Amino acid sequence: MFAPRPSIGHPFVRFCLALTLFLTALSVPAATPSAVAASSTVVISQVYGGGSNSGATYTHDFIELFNRGTTTVSLSGWSIQYGSSANNFSLKTDLPAASLAAGQYFLIRQDGGTVGTPLPTPDATGSIAMSGTNGKIALTNSTTQLTCGAAATPCTGAAAATIVDLVGYGTSTASEGAATPALSATTAAIRKTGGCTETDNNNNDFSVTTPTPRNTGTTPAPCGGSGNDPVTPTCGGTLTTETGTAATRNVTATDANGTVVSATVTNVTPTPGAGSISITSSAPAAGPGGTLQATLTVSASVPAGSYSATITFANNDETPQTATCTITIQVTDPAVACPGGVTLTAIPAIQGSGDASPIANSTVTLQGLVTGDFQGNALLGGFYVQDPTGDGAVSTSDGVFVYVPDANSQSSVDVNVGDLVRVTGQVKEFNTLTEIDSVTAVTVCSAETPITPTIVDLPVATFSDLEHYEGMLITIPETMTVSQNFFQGRYGQVHLSAEGRMYTPTNDQGNSTDYNLRRSLVLDDGRTSQNPNPIPYIGADNTLRAGDTTTGLTGLVHYGPINSDTSIRGYTLHPTITPTFARTNPRTAGPPAVGGELKVASFNVLNYFTTIDQSGASCFPSGTRSDCRGADSAAEFTRQRDKIIAALVAIDADVVGLIEIENNGATAINNLVSGLNAATAPGTYAAVADPAEIGDDAIKVALIYKPARLSLVGTAESDEASIHDRPPVAQTFQDVTSGEKFTVIVNHFKSKGSCPSDPSDPNADQGDGQGCWNVKRVEQAEALLGFINERITATGDTDVLVIGDLNAYGQEDPIDTLVTGGLVNQVALRVPLTERYSYVFDGQSGYLDHGLSTQSLSSQVTGVTYWHINADEPSVIDYNTEFKPQDLYASNPYRSSDHDPVIIGLNLGNTYEVYLPMVSN
C-alpha cells in the first residue's frame, strides 16, 4: 500500500511550485528587454496563470492570441513557449494548423484543476503549469524549443528571429520593454484596446485585471485604421414625472480604449416654456474603459408635456469621438393622474446600491406600476411596485415590495397588475428584505401597460448582483435545473440552478460554493405559507425530480428566509407565469446494469426502527423514547417497510449492506428479511448474525445475503476500535458455484451534524466544506484500514469490498485517507462524473455512499452504479403522514430513504480491464 504521487496539476503542488518560483524571483536581476519588434499581425493578447489555484477565477491557465492585422494569418508550425520568471524557456505547446482572421481571438488552455469556472471552449490545449504570479510567454513561428530567456542567456540571433511576440509578467527576466505587474489567481494580463495596442512595452500595453478569456467563437474585433472603439452611452427608457416634482436619471457612457470626459444636453424638443432639462452633475471616467456617470435633471417647473432630450458624450482620445442618446421625458398633470403637491421618493433611491436601504425607517411616498399582486396571501400579504423606467443604474433596483396585511386597512384598496399606484409608508428592512411597511395610503391612479420583465442572465458575476433586482419583475432565459426539492411539499419551494445540477464543492466535480450561489435561486409558489394543497410543480408520477428542467422562468425577486429557518436566507422568485417542467431526469424501473455474476449493494434505509417512535416507546441504549427514530405510528412503519422492500426487491442484490437499522438485536433486521422473503420466495434472504461488539448507538450497520448464492465463511466480525460510533461489520462469503471468497465490510462513519460546542475543537467545522467531525472521520478511516488488514490476515484472502455511508464526499480527507492507504475508489473509477451522487443537501449533490475495494478485488469488479430513487425525489412523497394535506404516497421504491443505494457487480476469479475513456467525465 502506498500513497499516489500528486500530479503537477494538483492544487497543492501548483501552490508549492508557484511559491518556489516566487522566492527564486526575489534574487534575480531586473527584466532584460527583448529585441522583438512590435508585431503588426498576431500578438499575445491575454495571459492567466492562476488556474485552479486557491480562489482561482478559472479552472485552467490560458494564453490568448489576437490578430491585430488586416489579413488572415496561419498558425501552422507555430508554438507557444513558457519559461519561469528567472529561467530559460523550457515548455511549449505546438499550435494546430489553424488560420486566424483579422480581429479574431484564439484561446490556448494549459494545465489546471477543478477550482474556479471552466474556460470557454479552447481552440488549442497544452499541459504547461504556468506560474500564477511571475513568468514569460513567447509566441514563436517555429516548433523548436527555445533555450534562452534567463538573464544570463537572453534570446538573440536566430532564436530571437523566431519570436513573433513576447510577454513577461511579474519579475520575468525577459519581456518587451518592462514586464507587466505580477498576476494572481484572480487577475490576468490583458492587452489594451481589445488586443490592438502594441508599443513594444508590456507594461504599457497590458492592464492587469479580471481575466476574460476569448476564443475563435468570440465576435471578431478588427483594429481598423485608428484602433478606436466607439463611445457607448446608456441612458435608459422613458423618464416619467409630474409637474411640480423634479426628476433625475443616472446616465453613463464607456469607451473600451478611451476616456469619456463629458456629457451635455445638446437638444430638447420642444423647448420647455419654463424650467430646465439639463446635466446637473458629471464625473468623468477614471481612464480607458471606465464609465462616466452623469445626472440628467428635469426641474420641477417644467410644464406637462412630452419632451425629447438628446445627450452628447465625448472622449479625449487622440482622435476624439462623440456619441448621443435620446431620452423621452413624460411630464404629467397630477390632476389627471395622482394628486399633486406631494414629494415623491424614487424607488431606486429607496433601494439604494447596497444590501440595505440608505433611508431605512423614513416615511416616503412613492409611485410605480404594480408588477405582482399578493394581497390576502398568508405568506406575503402585499404587492410589488416598480418604477416603469428606473434610474438607468444597474446597481439600484427599480422595484420594491409593499406590505399591506389583512390587519392593515389599506388592504381594502384592491390593486391589479399594471395599475399606476401611489403609496405612502415607512421604509423597513424585514429579514433583510427592503419593503414599505406601516402603509397609510394607497391610491390607484390609472391602469397602464404592464411592465416588461427585465432579462437577468445566470450565473451573475457576484452573488450580491441579485440584490440589484430585489423587488423587480425579471425573466431568466437560461434553462434552469431542479437541484433540490426537499421543501417542495412543506413550503412550496424548489431550488433551481443554471448550467445544470449543482454539486457539493468537495465532491469530484469541483464546483465552488461561490459559483453555485451565483447560478441559483429558490422558486417559491408565491401563494401559500406551509403545506400547500395542491403541492406546486408536481408532474408525472406525482413527482418533480432533481435534474428536471424549466425554461422561461418569470417572476418577482424576493430576498429573505428560505423555509422556516430565518437564519438561512437567499433570493427567491415568486412566479408571475406558472412554470412548466420537463422530465429530463426520468425514473427507471430498476437500477442500471452492473454486469457480473454477483451483485453487492449498500443502502442507508433511514432509521428502520421496529420500535415505533411514540409515547411509551423504549429504544436502546437509553431505555427511553429519546433514542427512538423512524416511524411515528404503525401505519407509518408499514408505509416505510413497503417502500424499502420494493427497493430491495428491484435491486435484487446477493449481498446488501444496510445502514441505520435499529440496534435492537435481530428484531429489526429479521423483520425486514421476513418482508423480503414474503415479497420474493421463502428463504431468498437471510441475515448475517451480529458480531459480539455492535456498539451502543441507537442505530447499527448490518448485512443480509442470498444463501442460494453465497455461504458464510466463519462469523461476522466488527472493528472494536474505540474511535467508531457504529463499529464496521465484516463478513467473508464464498460463492457456492465457483468457490471464490471475498469479504464485505459495511460502515457508517460519524455524521457531519451535532457539532462540538467549542469552536477551537479540531472536530469543529473548519470552513473547508467538510463539515464537523472531519478529524474523527479520518481517524475512523485509519482504523478501518487496520481492520481490513486484520481480516485479510484472518481469512487469507485479499479480496475485500468496503461499502457504506462514510459521511464524506468524494474528495474529502477520509476518502483520501482510504485511497492513500491502498483502496481503489470504485465510484471515481467507474461511475460517470455527472452520476456521482447519492445525496442532496442545500441544493448540492454528492456521494456519501461509497464502494471501495482492495487492489486484488478491483479487477474483478464489472460495474458500479447508483440507482437514483431517493436523492432526486421530493421528500413529500415519503412514508411520513404529517404535514400532508395532499398525500402522494405510493408503495414503490421512490423516496424510500434519503440516500441512493450504490450497487457493485462482481465476477470473482476473473479480471476485467477498466477502460477509463468509457467513463464520461
Secondary structure, DSSP 8 states (H G I E B T S, - for coil): -------TTSHHHHHHHHHHHHHHHTTS---EE------SSEEEEEEE--TTSTT-SBSEEEEEEEE-SSS-EE-TT-EEEEEETTS-EEEEEE--S-EE-TT-EEEEEEEE-SSSB--S--SEE------SSSEEEEEESS-S-----BTTB---HHHHHTEEEEEEETT-SEESSS-B---BTTBEEEESGGGT--SS-HHHHEEEES-----TTS-----TTT----EEEE--S-EEEETT--EEEEEEEEETTS-EEEEEEEEEES--SSS-EEEEEEE--SSTT-EEEEEEEE-TT--SEEEEEEEEEEE--SS--EEEEEEEEEEE-TTTSS-SS-----HHHHH-SSSS-TTTT-EEEEEEEEEEEETT-SS--EEEEE-SS--S-TTS-SEEEEE--TTSGGGGS---TTEEEEEEEEEEEETTEEEEEEEEEEEEEEE------EE--SS-SSGGGGGGGTT-EEEE-S-EEEEE-TTHHHHSEEEEEESS--B-TTSTT---HHHHHHTEEEEE-SS-SSS-SS-TT--GGG---TT-EE-SEEEEEEEEEETTEEEEEEEEEEESS----B--S---SS-----SSEEEEEEEEEEE-SS--STT--BTTTTBGGG--S-SSHHHHHHHHHHHHHHHHHH--SEEEEEEEE-STTHHHHHHHHHHHHHS-TTS-EE----S---SSSEEEEEEE-TTTEEEEEEEEE---TT-SS--EEEEEEETTT--EEEEEEEE---S-S--S-TTSTTS--SSSS-TTHHHHHHHHHHHHHHHHHHHHHHS---EEEEEE-S--TTSHHHHHHHHTT-EEHHHHHS-GGG--SEEETTEEE--EEEEE-HHHHTTEEEEEE--SSTTS-GGGSS--TT-SS----SSSTTSSSS--EEEEE-TT------GGGS--
